[in-house]
Amino acid sequence: GAVVSQHPSRVICKSGTSVKIECRSLDFQATTMFWYRQFPKKSLMLMATSNEGSKATYEQGVEKDKFLINHASLTLSTLTVTSAHPEDSSFYICSARDTSGGSSYNEQFFGPGTRLTVL
Amino acid sequence: GQNIDQPTEMTATEGAIVQINCTYQTSGFNGLFWYQQHAGEAPTFLSYNVLDGLEEKGRFSSFLSRSKGYSYLLLKELQMKDSASYLCAVLDSNYQLIWGAGTKLIIKP
């Protein structure tokens, strides 16, 4: 099946710093990628939809200036958490849909996630 | 609004069968997914239903009734490694995934 990588898997940073998370589709092209946030024992919360070559679409309540998304190529999307604070600590997961016709379904393939801890 | 309901937690015995239900109310329907998520890991795809009926895949089966807005995931011959959260998600008319809160399945020996 399609593989999505995410880097880093775990990051600890000081309050006020910025953190960049990369999401790559390794063996397929993804014009659309999705960024989720998940709190402990809670479901996935869609933050934004990343579109290659255009601006991301943010969900209501998600600050676009705080969570910068760049979808520079058909295989890479990045999420930058700017001026991170302890309340930004969470599990961030990206996913991608294989839009090349290589998938039988419309399923999203998930990256392994990034555990962000802001001290 | 859009809503996906599934039980918060279920407990079952190793070797037994368990059925996890999911009901949904969404704006449009383009399929229903079940994902498995182990603690601290990303979700992994289990099944996809877009037509009514039962889809069987090894020990796991998924059922859909579009008229009732209802699906279930059936797990047979439970193994300890099946302890995980099971997420129900519906693809709405905009092809956006609407997620349930997940059902934590606890398997006891």
Interface residues (C-beta under 8 A of the other chain):
Chain A: G1 Q6 F34 K41 K42 S43 L44 M45 L46 T49 F91 I93 S95 Y105 N106 E107 Q108 F109 F110 G111 P112 G113 R115
Chain B: N30 G31 F33 G40 E41 A42 P43 T44 F45 Y48 L87 L91 Y95 Q96 L97 W99 G100 A101 G102 K104
